[in-house]
Amino acid sequence: MMLFHVRMDVRLPHDLAPEARAEIVAREKAYSQELQRTGKWAHLWRIVGKHSNYSIFDVESNDELHTILSGLPLFPYMDIHVTPLATHPSYVAAADHER
């Protein structure tokens, strides 16, 4: 598995109709919660004071992450920054991951 740190900043148009906004946000929630249940979206944190989040994804490949992110209903309204992660050699539990 590959781990990725992802920052997502959502920028919904101010003139988006309330009904359309509610519908796309509901689809986003359902999609993200399903990915969380499968373990692909391993962690999700809100960035205080912003319509943004920090997330950790645990996926098989860059391509899988791209497919997941581009499938987000809010994808057209997001600025996304992806950082690949690797185990740090000083991480105490690293020995457990190598067994």
VMD Tcl script that draws the C-alpha trace (Angstrom):
set ca {
  {0.00 0.00 0.00}
  {1.03 3.60 -0.57}
  {0.25 6.48 1.80}
  {-0.52 10.00 0.63}
  {-1.12 13.23 2.55}
  {-3.74 15.25 0.67}
  {-4.91 18.80 1.30}
  {-8.22 19.70 -0.28}
  {-9.47 23.29 -0.43}
  {-13.09 23.56 -1.58}
  {-14.15 26.66 -3.51}
  {-17.83 26.36 -4.32}
  {-19.20 29.19 -6.49}
  {-21.07 31.81 -4.45}
  {-23.90 31.79 -6.98}
  {-24.47 28.03 -6.79}
  {-28.16 27.41 -6.11}
  {-28.80 26.16 -2.54}
  {-30.47 22.98 -3.85}
  {-27.51 22.18 -6.11}
  {-25.10 22.91 -3.25}
  {-26.98 20.58 -0.87}
  {-27.13 17.81 -3.48}
  {-23.41 17.88 -4.35}
  {-22.39 18.09 -0.67}
  {-24.61 15.06 0.12}
  {-23.03 13.05 -2.73}
  {-19.55 14.08 -1.53}
  {-20.33 12.93 2.02}
  {-21.65 9.55 0.87}
  {-18.66 8.98 -1.45}
  {-16.09 9.97 1.18}
  {-17.71 7.89 3.91}
  {-17.72 4.81 1.69}
  {-13.99 5.31 1.00}
  {-13.42 5.65 4.75}
  {-15.27 2.40 5.40}
  {-13.06 0.56 2.88}
  {-9.90 1.97 4.50}
  {-8.79 3.83 1.36}
  {-9.47 7.21 3.04}
  {-7.63 6.39 6.25}
  {-7.87 9.76 8.06}
  {-9.80 13.00 7.59}
  {-9.33 16.26 9.49}
  {-11.01 19.64 9.00}
  {-8.73 22.68 8.81}
  {-10.19 25.12 11.34}
  {-11.75 28.23 9.83}
  {-11.59 26.98 6.24}
  {-13.64 24.83 3.88}
  {-10.58 22.56 3.67}
  {-9.27 19.27 4.97}
  {-6.12 17.25 5.49}
  {-6.51 13.60 4.64}
  {-4.43 10.44 4.54}
  {-5.16 7.97 1.75}
  {-3.93 4.37 1.80}
  {-4.07 3.13 -1.80}
  {-2.33 0.73 -4.20}
  {-0.96 3.30 -6.65}
  {-0.78 6.88 -7.88}
  {-3.37 5.97 -10.48}
  {-5.80 4.67 -7.84}
  {-5.44 7.89 -5.85}
  {-6.05 9.94 -8.99}
  {-9.18 7.91 -9.77}
  {-10.48 8.37 -6.22}
  {-9.80 12.11 -6.12}
  {-11.18 12.82 -9.58}
  {-14.31 10.87 -8.60}
  {-15.09 13.28 -5.76}
  {-18.31 15.14 -6.59}
  {-16.64 18.37 -5.39}
  {-13.49 17.72 -7.48}
  {-14.27 20.47 -10.03}
  {-14.37 22.97 -7.15}
  {-11.21 21.84 -5.33}
  {-7.58 22.82 -5.18}
  {-5.78 19.59 -4.25}
  {-2.18 19.15 -3.10}
  {-0.80 15.59 -2.83}
  {2.32 14.55 -0.93}
  {3.55 10.92 -1.08}
  {4.59 9.57 2.34}
  {7.26 7.08 3.41}
  {8.02 5.58 6.81}
  {10.52 7.68 8.76}
  {13.54 5.70 10.02}
  {13.08 7.16 13.54}
  {9.43 6.10 13.77}
  {9.19 3.82 16.82}
  {6.61 1.51 15.27}
  {8.54 1.23 11.98}
  {10.00 -2.12 13.08}
  {6.44 -3.45 13.48}
  {5.63 -2.43 9.87}
  {8.69 -4.23 8.50}
  {7.77 -7.62 9.99}
}
mol new
graphics top color blue
foreach p $ca { graphics top sphere $p radius 0.5 }
foreach p [lrange $ca 0 end-1] q [lrange $ca 1 end] { graphics top cylinder $p $q radius 0.2 }
display resetview
